[in-house]
Amino acid sequence: MTELSHFDEQGASRMVDVGEKPITHRVARASGLVRMKSTTRTLIMNRQMAKGDVLEVARLAGIMAAKRTDELIPLCHSLPLDAVCIDFSEVDDDALRVEATVEVTAKTGVEMEALTAVCVAALTVYDMCKSVDREMRIEQIQLEEKSGGRSGKFVRE
């Protein structure tokens, strides 16, 4: 049976002790999709939404979220992030892809920071566009790859 690292022998919650782990350069990349009407995507890409530049506000929200992941997810370590990059791309007429890449030189990884950045960036797109498209969907949020640390490299196939 696999040991659950966030619980002690009595089942009480605990933060994982990373004190003895080596400091290494770690990178995580996550992605997600925001599905919407093609007219909504066009408004976003042409910067014509009434609330402003949706992608730049969502980019800033994603960066801010990555920096505060430890305040949102119980038992996450506070990390001095080296870099956070949020990118958007058109997937189809009805979807935007959100991708976050987060880097740190630390004793623990940044997968949760990358995933949190994607979630909050996607939620920001939704928030800024909900007045014209309440049918938007946020989906397929996932870790794409990570490197560094004891478990090595992971790349989604």
C-alpha positions in Angstrom: 0.0 0.0 0.0 1.3 3.5 -0.9 2.0 5.7 2.1 -0.1 8.9 2.0 2.5 11.6 2.7 0.1 14.2 4.0 -1.1 12.1 6.9 0.8 10.8 9.9 0.5 7.2 11.4 -2.6 8.3 13.3 -4.3 9.8 10.2 -3.8 13.4 11.2 -3.0 15.9 8.5 0.6 17.1 8.2 2.7 19.1 5.8 5.4 17.0 4.2 8.9 17.5 5.6 11.1 18.6 2.8 14.0 19.7 5.0 16.4 17.0 3.9 15.5 17.1 0.2 18.1 18.7 -2.1 17.4 22.1 -3.8 17.0 21.5 -7.5 15.6 23.5 -10.5 12.0 22.4 -11.0 9.6 23.2 -13.8 5.9 22.3 -14.3 3.6 23.0 -17.2 -0.1 22.6 -17.0 -3.0 23.4 -19.4 -6.7 23.7 -19.7 -9.4 24.6 -22.2 -12.1 27.2 -22.1 -14.9 26.3 -24.5 -17.1 29.1 -25.7 -19.2 30.4 -28.6 -17.1 31.3 -31.6 -18.5 34.9 -31.3 -17.1 35.1 -27.8 -13.7 33.9 -28.8 -13.7 36.5 -31.6 -14.5 39.3 -29.1 -11.7 38.1 -26.9 -9.1 37.8 -29.6 -10.1 41.2 -31.1 -9.9 42.8 -27.6 -13.6 43.9 -27.9 -15.0 42.7 -24.6 -16.6 45.5 -22.6 -14.6 44.6 -19.5 -11.3 45.1 -21.2 -8.4 42.9 -22.5 -9.5 39.5 -21.3 -6.3 37.7 -22.0 -4.1 40.2 -20.2 -6.3 40.3 -17.1 -6.4 36.5 -17.1 -2.7 36.3 -17.5 -2.1 38.6 -14.5 -4.7 36.6 -12.5 -2.9 33.3 -13.3 0.4 34.7 -12.3 -1.0 36.1 -9.0 -2.7 32.7 -8.3 0.5 30.8 -8.8 2.3 33.0 -6.3 -0.5 32.4 -3.7 -1.1 28.6 -4.2 0.0 27.9 -0.6 -2.8 30.1 0.6 -5.4 28.2 -1.5 -4.4 24.5 -1.3 -4.0 23.1 2.2 -0.5 21.8 3.0 1.3 23.3 0.0 4.6 24.8 0.7 5.3 28.4 0.2 7.7 28.7 -2.7 9.9 31.6 -4.0 8.9 31.2 -7.6 11.5 32.1 -10.2 9.2 32.5 -13.2 5.5 32.1 -14.1 4.4 32.3 -17.8 0.8 32.1 -18.9 0.1 31.6 -22.6 -3.2 31.5 -24.5 -3.8 29.9 -27.9 -6.8 29.4 -30.2 -7.6 25.7 -30.4 -10.8 25.8 -32.5 -13.4 28.4 -33.3 -14.9 27.6 -30.0 -12.0 27.2 -27.6 -9.0 28.8 -26.0 -6.1 26.9 -24.5 -4.6 28.2 -21.3 -1.1 27.1 -20.5 1.0 27.9 -17.5 4.7 27.2 -17.0 6.2 27.7 -13.5 9.8 27.5 -12.5 11.5 27.4 -9.1 14.8 26.4 -7.5 13.6 24.7 -4.3 13.1 21.5 -2.4 9.7 20.7 -3.7 7.9 20.9 -7.1 5.6 23.5 -8.7 2.9 21.3 -10.2 0.2 22.7 -7.9 1.3 26.3 -8.8 1.0 25.6 -12.5 -2.4 23.9 -12.2 -3.7 26.7 -9.9 -2.5 29.3 -12.5 -4.4 27.6 -15.3 -7.5 27.3 -13.1 -7.6 30.9 -12.1 -6.7 32.2 -15.6 -9.5 30.1 -17.0 -12.0 31.3 -14.4 -11.0 34.9 -15.1 -11.8 34.4 -18.8 -15.2 33.0 -17.7 -15.8 35.9 -15.3 -14.9 38.6 -17.9 -17.1 37.0 -20.6 -20.1 35.5 -18.8 -22.3 38.5 -19.7 -22.1 37.5 -23.4 -21.7 33.7 -23.0 -23.1 31.8 -20.0 -22.5 28.4 -21.7 -18.7 28.6 -21.5 -17.0 25.5 -20.1 -13.7 25.0 -18.4 -12.3 21.6 -19.1 -9.3 19.3 -19.4 -7.2 20.9 -16.7 -4.1 18.7 -16.4 -0.4 18.6 -15.8 1.5 18.4 -19.1 5.0 17.9 -17.8 7.3 18.4 -14.8 11.0 18.1 -14.3 13.3 18.2 -11.3 13.3 16.5 -8.0 13.5 12.9 -6.9 10.7 11.6 -9.2 12.4 13.0 -12.3 10.7 14.0 -15.5 7.1 13.4 -16.4 5.6 14.2 -19.8 2.0 13.5 -20.7 1.6 11.3 -23.7 
